[in-house]
Amino acid sequence: MTGAEWAFVVIGVAGVIGAIRVVTARNVVHAALYLVISLSSAAGVYLLLGAEFLAWVQILIYVGAIVILFLFGLMLTKAPIGREALDNQRRGVALGVAAAILTGLAYLLLGAFEWDAPRLEPSGGATSEVGASIFARFVLPFEVVSFLLLAALIGAIVLARKDDRP
């Protein structure tokens, strides 16, 4: 195995462990911090693939903005943080639903691609090409996501400032 393959294995194992800990953590804040590990490992894989711009976007947007927005939302809304306040003892139903969704997605994924087709070579992916693509073809989804994040932040502030009168 080459050094890049070993680095991929290490980063992949860290990402998988972080992802498992996200869903098994007893504390929501700890789960958010494990999410940082999982998302950072995805950025590491992008670096190994030579997509430096995509790796830094992953770090800045997902690790920096989304997780921080999640933590601010938790702190501003005074949401219950521990598992004891949120546990409803329906893990079996959740496992069944998750398995059904995973099966459906795997079926769709296997049917969506031609696995015997020749592979296409990457087209370069320069930063200017990615920027032109985002702000030409994908400007509407880009603005919708930014509006959604702004609405979530405003909603957290409104919920946090709610009067606690009886």
Summary of the structure (lengths in Angstrom):
residues: 166
radius of gyration: 19.9
end to end distance: 65.6
largest distance: 66.6
contacts: 373
relative contact order: 0.08
helix: 77%
strand: 1%
